[in-house]
């Protein structure tokens, strides 16, 4: 946990949950956006039809949760979509780096002020992601993923 930046170890005092600052978020989100963009580019090029179908099912579940107003279920499906894109990229180094950084900022991503407008914008991004995946449009998918992560940062205010 300390290596992932989730806890701070203090000699003779023990461990405590690490504090995430605005600076941490300002520095972390652009890197996450770049990593997600790269994952999208790679996934669009080598994703199987079965992987695409699985992501489409997750997307459908996410839309159902959105329509029902179930934020927790929405976040679970959303995260599963991003994880599936990362897995389809087939790059263990990328996955490792992304997961390390994601663990640091995950808490902030899910306490974001999810207004109806922000939520609708996030869903629209996901619709574009699915369309780009279906077309195997690596460049478009990378652009949408990077913008999607940037918008998440805009919603997060500590």
N, C-alpha and C positions, 0 to 999 in steps of 0.2 A: 504494500500500500504506500509506503514511503517512496519507493522508486517511481511509482505512478503519480506521485504528487498529491495523494489523497489524504495523507497524514503527515504531520511534522513530528519528528523524533527529537526530544530534548534530553541530553544526558542527565541522568539522575532525576528526571522529572516524568519520563514516560512519553506517551504519544497523545496527540490531539488532532482533531480533524483540521486539515489545512484550510486556510481562508483563501477564497478566490477573490481577487481584486478586479476592478475595472481594467487595469493595465493587463492583467492576465487574460481577460476576455478579449480585449482589443488586439492582443498579440496572437491569441489562440484561434479565434474564429477565422481570420484570413487563411491561416495554415490549414485548418480543417476544410475550408472551402476548396483550397488547392488540391488537397488529398482526395476529397470527394469528387472533384472534377476529373482528376486522373483516374480514379476508380471507375467513373462513368465512361470515360473514353475507352478504357481497357475492356470493361464489361460489354459495351455495345459491339465491340469487335469480336469477342469470343464467347458470348453468352449462348447457351443452347436454347432450343425451343422450349424444353421442359423448364429451364430456369426462368425464362420469360413468362411462361404460363403460371409458375408459382408466384412471381412478382405481381402479375395481374390479379391473382386471387387475393394476395395481401392488400393490393390497392382497393379491390372491391370491399374487403372487410374494413379498411380504413374509411372508405366513403360511407359505409353503413354506420360506423361509429360517429362520423362527422354529422350525418343527417339526424342521428338520434341524440346528438349533443353529449356523447360519452367521451369526455376528454381522455380519461385513462386508457380506454380501449383504442382510441385514436392514436395516442402516443405509442402504445405497444405495436400496433400495425405499422405506423410510420417508421419506428426504429427497425422493425423487421425488414421493411423495404430497403432501407439504407444498408443494413447488414447483408441482405441478399445481393445487392449491387456490388458491394465490397467483395463478397465471396466470388461472384462471377468474374471479377477482375483477375482472379487467379494469380495474385501477387502477394506472397506471404510477408514480404518486407513492408509493402504498403499497408497491409492489414495490421501488422504489428504497430507501426507508427500511428496509424489512425486510431486504433483502440487505446493506445497510451494517452494521446491527446484528448480523445473523446471522454475518457474517464475523468479527466480534469474539468471539463466544461459541461459534462452531462447534467449536473445538478442545476446549473443556471439555465440550460436549454428548456428544462421542464418546469421552471418556476416563472417563465416568461409571461408577460401580460398578454394572454391570448384573447384579444378582443375579437368580436365577430368579423371585423374587417381583416385582421391579421390571420385568423383561422381560414377565412375564405381565400386569402392570398396564398397561404401554404398549400391548400388543396389544389388551387389552380396550378401552382408549381408542379405538384405531383401529377396532375393531368398532362402537363407538358413533358415530364420525365417519361411517363408511360408511352406517349406518342413518339418520343425520340427513340426509346428502346425498341418499339415495334418497327421503326424504320431503320434501326441499327445506325442511327445518326450520332456518331461519337462526339462530334464537335457541338452539336445542339445540346446533347445530354450534359456535357461538361459545363456549358454555359449556364444551363438551368440549375444544375447542382450548385455551382459557385454562387449564383444569385440567391438561391434558396437559403444557403448557409449565411450569407450576408444579411438577409432579411431576418433570420433568427437572431443574429447579433443585435439588430436594431430593436427587437422586441425585449431583449434582456436588459433590465436596468436593476442594478443592485442598490 
